[in-house]
Amino acid sequence: VNPMKSFLPLAIGALSLAACNSETPENAANDVDTAMLAPETAPAEMDQAAGQSPQQFVDAVAASDMFEIEAAKLAQKSGKSQATKDFAAMMIKDHTASTSKLKAAAQKAQPPVTPPTALPSDLQAKLDALKSAGTNFDAIYAQQQVEAHDKALELLKSYSTSGSDAGLKASATETATVVEAHAKHARDLPGK
């Protein structure tokens, strides 16, 4: 298929729409530029996992699990409420299990993928902020947990539908269910 033949009707349609919605010819030209870019940029925005290699996916999920486990260990020591400590215990149990499943799926990937062993700097910074939270520990932990689980859930759901490795896609689908429950529970933590 000739790419220009498929692009031409799209470009003509974009020009027509832009011209109808613009008050001046200059605005029409700007609208056309934006409309012509949309088909290329929309898929990347809609589906972040489509462009991810199995290694990138494993890196992101493994880092998320490491962060959850380390933050939960801090919460068990520094958390003020029993609800925070109970949630932390669940995080350690569930994210240790998901890490084991991820490692197994990563070993079976073609080629095999190796999870990272250290937190990336952005998650380490969040962990450091949690370490120095003091009396605000429960509130900061709750906020971080909501954000972390929402981000992880988006990644897992995206890879489960568009990932390139079948074993990792299955792992993502299974883990997404657990992470979705965590995200809901995190919204009910003290301090939220």
Secondary structure, DSSP 4 states (H G I P E B T S, - for coil): --HHHHHHHHHHHHHHHHHHH-SSHHHHHHHHHHHHHHHHHHHHHH-TTTT--HHHHHHHHHHHHHHHHHHHHHHHHH-SSHHHHHHHHHHHHHHHHHHHHHHHHHHHSSS-----SS--HHHHHHHHHHHT-GGGHHHHHHHHHHHHHHHHHHHHHHHHHH-S-HHHHHHHHHHHHHHHHHHHHHTTSTT-
